[in-house]
Amino acid sequence: MEGGKRPQPTPQKGVSMSDHSTPHGLPDASRMSEAACQRVQAEITAGHDATNPAFLYSTTATVLLLAIAGGLIDPVALARRDLANRGLDADGTWVGFDRAAQIHGVAR
């Protein structure tokens, strides 16, 4: 943190939060609604450390970062599995574990 400034999240060039196509033929329910997309984007850009993507991997072990960077681990698949394990749909709404697993295309 140079000069005491905290890094602020910045959108990737050419990518917006609304560019959320359904990967690998997952059902349409796995797509975040526009309202949820706007809510999530607002939370990410609010400047809180807990929701700042710049800090997402700050406590992750180097070997895991190397595995992600090398394509050995799919962080999107892991996020979908965790959402399913929490029973949440693509908008963060409780739908139950079985339905969430269906939505995110993961096995229960």
ChimeraX attribute file (.defattr): number of C-alpha atoms within 10 A of each C-alpha:
attribute: neighborCount
match mode: 1-to-1
recipient: residues
	/A:1	6
	/A:2	6
	/A:3	5
	/A:4	6
	/A:5	7
	/A:6	14
	/A:7	14
	/A:8	16
	/A:9	18
	/A:10	11
	/A:11	12
	/A:12	8
	/A:13	6
	/A:14	6
	/A:15	9
	/A:16	11
	/A:17	13
	/A:18	15
	/A:19	11
	/A:20	14
	/A:21	12
	/A:22	14
	/A:23	11
	/A:24	7
	/A:25	9
	/A:26	15
	/A:27	13
	/A:28	13
	/A:29	15
	/A:30	22
	/A:31	21
	/A:32	21
	/A:33	14
	/A:34	13
	/A:35	11
	/A:36	16
	/A:37	19
	/A:38	14
	/A:39	12
	/A:40	17
	/A:41	17
	/A:42	11
	/A:43	14
	/A:44	19
	/A:45	15
	/A:46	13
	/A:47	15
	/A:48	13
	/A:49	15
	/A:50	11
	/A:51	16
	/A:52	18
	/A:53	18
	/A:54	15
	/A:55	15
	/A:56	11
	/A:57	11
	/A:58	10
	/A:59	7
	/A:60	10
	/A:61	9
	/A:62	11
	/A:63	9
	/A:64	13
	/A:65	15
	/A:66	12
	/A:67	13
	/A:68	13
	/A:69	12
	/A:70	10
	/A:71	10
	/A:72	11
	/A:73	14
	/A:74	12
	/A:75	13
	/A:76	10
	/A:77	13
	/A:78	12
	/A:79	12
	/A:80	21
	/A:81	19
	/A:82	16
	/A:83	23
	/A:84	27
	/A:85	16
	/A:86	17
	/A:87	19
	/A:88	22
	/A:89	24
	/A:90	21
	/A:91	18
	/A:92	14
	/A:93	13
	/A:94	15
	/A:95	16
	/A:96	14
	/A:97	17
	/A:98	15
	/A:99	16
	/A:100	28
	/A:101	24
	/A:102	17
	/A:103	23
	/A:104	25
	/A:105	18
	/A:106	18
	/A:107	9
	/A:108	12
